[in-house]
């Protein structure tokens, strides 16, 4: 397949994913459980210690760390939650894939924690946070990108930008290749 044919093929796959994302009939809530004990939420939830306590959140992954409107670090949460910050930008040029593995590892570790519950958030809980959760489902739960998207949109209205969808598509190709070479991965 030529480079141009590959680009066209990739674009068709991304458009199919966008159709799946558009099919979601849910309204955008402040927080939703999208996998057992794994939540996607917005900044308001992440900054509401009472709500976090009520949900039983033990780990917080902030996909918009250090961005305007997104406060939070380990000192903000104290001993109540383990915090991890990813300085993600919701743009067509930001390479969020550099954080896929570390974010998936943090989520996995949080879910393995005794009674662990993980909140992944950004500002609105639609693009950056959703992308990191989809990467987790692909890396640690071995879901295809299509299956991960189909699963999450049944639980939450998400809409990763096209750049993030392309990065997830590339992740899926890399994982498929690695698993073909070594099925235990």
Secondary structure by P-SEA (a helix, b strand, c coil): ccaaaaaaaaaaaaaaaaaaaaaccccccccccccccbbbbcccccccaaaaaaacccbbbcccccccccccccccccccbbbbbbbcccccccccccaaaaaaaaaaaaaaccbbbbbbbccccccaaaaaaaaaaaacccccaaaaaaaaaacccccccaaaaaaaaaaaaaaaaaaaacccc
